[in-house]
């Protein structure tokens, strides 16, 4: 892992922490960092990952949680009106089928539920990430894997398309990352 990757991931989770409550769906859950911390008010946790091997590993590691294998660009979640909170931490920039993903998130949320999304800004993605990757601070693979870069206007537009509302947006990590909070009416 690159030198700053763990530090950056910890800061991203700190940004979404105030929004984590009730039934939680984490898309692109990776190693389910949330489950190692008992400070969250989680009633039920579902994690979604593309890798079957990782889903199997996490299922054994966290038997009280539910893990599902899905290709988020192609597979429907099949989890309608269940969640108070959907998390996408450093995920959306890796997905091709944006409208499909946001519509799936909208279906998964209960009325009044929120989606908390972190993603790099243009500054973070197009300038800082490539520079940092070149000297080993960040993953070199991430430079090639990021497909889309969001800003407040793009979040507002995609939210509206999916039947959600942008409730909050702010920058963190010196304007290199951002968080968007979308709500289902």
Secondary structure, DSSP 8 states (H G I E B T S, - for coil): --TTHHHHHHHHHHHHGGG-EEEEEEET-TT-GGGG-TTSEEEEEEEEES-HHHHHHHHHH-TTSEEEE--TTT------S-EEEEEEES-GGG-S-HHHHHHHHHHHEEEEEEEEEEEE-HHIIIIIHHHHHHTTSS-HHHHHH------HHHHHHHHHHHTEEEEEEEEETTTTEEEEEEEE-
